[in-house]
Every structure is written in structure tokens, then in C-alpha cells.
Amino acid sequence: MATEMPDTREMSDQQLVDSFGEYKESIKQLEKQCDYLKTAIKARCPEGPLEGKIFRAIVTNKVQFRFDTAAVQEEMGMEWYDERKKKIEFKQVDLSRKE
């Protein structure tokens, strides 16, 4: 499902921002729908595959390990914790709908 990217060189600032906002809102709605369908698949088939005409969904049990930040801070102390933090710099685009 290839989608051609819009040519942003010819867009005004207003068109660029509004297109970005429209895509973000569409993605948010699509993610809600995907989560809803994923929940239904897990309920219908707790383990194993579920077959569609085009796609196959396979439900598997997974395990992840994550650090308990609060526990590490408490056990090792904030100074130890702060000395080992990694600084990451990036640019972020914040978007809000105008009313």
C-alpha cells in the first residue's frame, strides 16, 4: 500500500500545518480502531492464529523486562541515578487544533 508523499515545496505554511494536523488526527482515529480490533482478536482467539482472507493474526504470549525507575532511584540514590542519565536533544512539533 504505497502512498505518494505530498510535494511540500509548493505548500504555504498554512497548508503545511493543516495537512500535518489532518494526518495526525486521522492516525489517532486509525490507532483507536486498530486497538479496538486488536482487543477483539485477542478475545476471540486467546492463543494461535486467526485467519482472514488477506491477513493472518497470530496471538502469542510475550514477556518484557523493564526497569522500575522509582525502585532504582530509591535503592541507588538520586545522585547515582542522575550521573547515569543520558541526555538526548531533539526537535519536537507540538500541534493543537484552533477553535
N, C-alpha and C positions, 0 to 999 in steps of 0.2 A: 504494500500500500504506500507507494511513493507519492509524496506531496511536493509540488513545486513551491519553493520559497518566494515570498513577495520581493520585488525589487525595491528596497528601501531608499535607494538613491533618489528616486523621484517623489518620495513621500514628504509631505510637510511634517513639521514637528507634531502638529495636532493629529494627523493621520497615523503617524508612527506610534504615538502614545495610545490612541484609541484602538488601533489594531492590536497592540500588545495587551491592552486591558480586555478586549473581547476574547482573545485567545486564552488568557488566564482564567476568565470566567467559564469559558467552555471546558477547559481542562478540569477545573474544580468540579463542575457538574458531571463530567465523564468519570472522574475518580470516585464520586459518590455512587454512581451507577455501577462501576466495577466492584467497589467494596460490597455493595448490596448483593450483586450476583455471586461474588466470591463466597459470601456468607451462606447463600442458598446452596451453592455447590458443596460446601463443607457439611451442611446439614443433611443434604440428600445422600451424599456418599462420603462418610467419615474417613474411609481409607480406600485407596485404589483408584482406578481410572473411571472417568465418566466420559462417554463418547458423544460427540456432536457430529454433524455432517462434515464440518470443515476442521474443527479443532478437537483435541483431546485434553481434558483436565485431569491431572494426577494429583491426588491429595496425599501428602506424606507428612509424617511427624518429624519435626526438626528440633534441634536443641541449640541454643546460643548461650554464650557466656559473655557477660558484660560486667564492667567494674561498677561497684557500688561506691560512687564518688563520696558520698557522705561518710561511709564507713572508712574509706581510705584516709579522708581528711581527719577524722576523729582519731584513728589509730596512729597515723604517721605525723600528724600535726600540720597546721596550715603552712608553716614556713617550708617544710619539706615538700608539701604539695605544690606550693606556688613556685618553688625553684625548678620544678619539673614540668611546668605547663609550657606548651608550645604556642607561640604567637603566630596567628595566621591573619594576613591582611587581604582584603578583597573589596570589590565594589559591589554594592547591592542596589537594586532598583526597587523602591517601595512604590506601591500602586494603590490608589484609592479612587473609588467612584465618586464623581462630582454630582451633587444633587441640585 
